[in-house]
């Protein structure tokens, strides 16, 4: 009789987990503890020794993951807000295009950190994603407030809140997202990219053009938010750059574009 195949995410996925001689009389909890300890040892080895991971990672792959994550994340967040709170609200994160870069960064971060855990236990994937996502959310919130005096979310008063920048509920959501990312999205991405020749001249040209356009979008957004912060604390326009952003990216435009963000400026 052939041995039954093992699915990724099970404790047996990396090899047989049969108990050693004499373990037949051991309690079930002992066997589970042994299996978990073995899984931890495997993950330590995976971190210490180089592991190419499930998906081949290069600039082409990570760039399109960032772009796709920025668009998909914006669509999901907009739909979620409309369903839960009612009404449409612009949740964009850049001055041009349907992009929310925090989701793009999240897509890249989850891929970089979870790529090698494809054959790991689901609990390991969940915990790693929970830590990575929560750290990303915290750092993003801190950076926005530190550089521009901007606040896009505040979880103060909720369970497990850490300085209002992240909390337990959203940490759990990041963990679940990590599981979906590894078990569903990465296999789909791998299948799609297997049909794309990254060395094709047209593909390389499109990637290069989109990289430049997105870089310009990010730089202009950063400068526009910086000037919005200056206006919030009453700093007048004395240079051509300040006058340019006052004319083309006034508060009314930025507030209608990023309706979930409040910019108070650095005092």
Order of alpha helices (4+ residues) and beta strands (2+ residues): alpha-alpha-alpha-alpha-beta-alpha-alpha-alpha-alpha-alpha-beta
